């Protein structure tokens, strides 16, 4: 992890997530940055769906964000780790694995995990879990101390991992996008082992994100997902689903709800993307009626 942002890049990155002032590397500022990051940068498969996946080289991930875009775990956590390191935090990379509903826990390096060493923040905690690259993102850093955190409906439980010796497991609330995530304790110094995982995710026809248009975003009160034409909003009041029916509505939700105005795509490319999304949605509706 040898990349460091320049002062102008730090300011541009922070401005991208709505922060104007650089502060000392405290837990308070770390929490502020994580909240801002998950609110302004959605987890998404847009570029994979469009057949234009960005690489996960750190500089490429950083430029993706500075140019008004976003990505998925390798991009988001990779860039976030460099931002934190450039601000004076001690950041560690970890192998991790997401457990889909109905499957078994795993640490298969299909997720890049992060932790921050911050011994002065709490006399009982030296390390904090930070993650801005999950579909079910914690809104704030979590202490690496086993227990349940957050208010309903967005609780996260941290417990020992059953599949990584000495590791930890983060479990979602019941309506989260997956069962949970397991992290290995060893600290990595390179993203090399994640490269074939990204190649599979972004290019293989067997990838769960192949032909899947999906964005997820968190704020203090809601978790929001756009899958194709279906908008799902989850909050204390329950789950609400809305079918997006027009191109203008779809584009407006992308820009305003997910901070994704598709700046790297021409108007023609955006409309072609919408046509694919809409066609897939109609096929899905037919399958539901069969």
Long-range contacts (C-beta under 8 A, 24 or more apart in sequence): 1-58, 1-81, 1-82, 1-85, 1-91, 1-93, 1-189, 3-58, 3-59, 3-62, 3-82, 4-82, 4-85, 4-86, 5-62, 5-82, 5-83, 5-86, 9-62, 9-66, 9-86, 10-83, 10-86, 10-87, 12-66, 13-62, 13-65, 13-66, 13-79, 13-83, 14-83, 16-40, 16-41, 16-65, 16-66, 16-68, 17-41, 22-87, 24-88, 25-84, 25-87, 25-88, 25-89, 25-118, 26-121, 27-118, 27-121, 27-122, 27-128, 27-141, 29-87, 30-84, 30-89, 30-116, 30-118, 30-128, 30-130, 30-141, 31-140, 31-141, 33-83, 33-84, 33-87, 34-130, 34-132, 34-138, 34-139, 34-140, 34-141, 35-139, 35-140, 35-220, 37-76, 37-80, 37-132, 38-132, 38-137, 38-139, 38-217, 38-218, 38-219, 39-217, 39-218, 39-219, 39-259, 40-259, 41-65, 41-70, 41-76, 41-132, 41-259, 42-70, 42-215, 42-216, 42-217, 42-258, 42-259, 42-260, 43-70, 43-72, 43-73, 43-76, 43-133, 43-134, 43-135, 43-137, 43-215, 43-216, 43-217, 44-70, 44-71, 44-72, 44-214, 44-215, 44-216, 44-258, 44-260, 45-72, 45-209, 45-212, 45-213, 45-214, 45-215, 46-70, 46-213, 46-215, 46-260, 46-262, 46-273, 47-71, 47-202, 48-72, 48-201, 48-202, 48-207, 48-209, 48-210, 48-212, 49-209, 49-211, 49-212, 49-213, 49-214, 49-273, 49-276, 50-265, 50-269, 50-273, 52-264, 53-198, 53-202, 53-203, 55-198, 56-191, 56-194, 56-195, 56-198, 57-191, 58-82, 58-191, 67-263, 67-264, 68-261, 68-263, 68-264, 69-260, 69-263, 69-264, 70-259, 70-260, 72-133, 72-201, 72-209, 73-111, 73-112, 73-133, 73-134, 74-112, 74-133, 74-191, 74-194, 74-197, 74-198, 75-133, 76-132, 76-133, 77-112, 77-113, 77-114, 77-131, 77-132, 77-133, 78-112, 78-191, 80-114, 80-130, 80-132, 80-133, 81-114, 84-116, 84-130, 89-116, 89-118, 90-116, 90-117, 90-118, 91-115, 91-116, 91-117, 91-130, 92-116, 92-117, 92-127, 92-187, 92-188, 93-187, 93-188, 93-189, 93-191, 94-167, 94-183, 94-184, 94-185, 94-186, 94-187, 94-188, 95-164, 95-183, 95-184, 95-186, 95-188, 95-193, 96-181, 96-182, 96-183, 96-184, 97-163, 97-181, 97-182, 98-134, 98-178, 98-180, 98-181, 99-178, 99-179, 99-180, 99-181, 99-182, 100-178, 100-179, 100-208, 101-178, 101-179, 103-179, 105-161, 105-162, 105-163, 105-169, 105-179, 105-180, 105-182, 106-163, 106-182, 107-161, 107-163, 107-164, 107-167, 107-182, 107-183, 107-184, 108-197, 109-193, 109-194, 109-197, 110-197, 110-201, 111-181, 112-191, 112-194, 113-181, 113-183, 113-184, 115-144, 115-183, 116-141, 129-158, 129-168, 129-170, 129-183, 131-170, 131-181, 134-181, 135-177, 135-178, 135-216, 135-225, 136-172, 136-173, 136-176, 136-177, 136-178, 136-216, 136-223, 137-216, 137-218, 138-170, 139-218, 139-219, 139-220, 142-170, 144-168, 152-236, 153-234, 153-235, 153-236, 154-218, 154-223, 175-234, 175-239, 177-216, 177-225, 211-280, 213-273, 213-276, 213-277, 213-280, 215-254, 215-258, 215-260, 217-257, 217-258, 217-259, 224-257, 224-258, 226-253, 226-254, 226-257, 226-258, 228-277, 228-280, 228-281, 228-284, 229-277, 229-278, 229-281, 230-281, 231-257, 247-271, 247-274, 250-274, 250-277
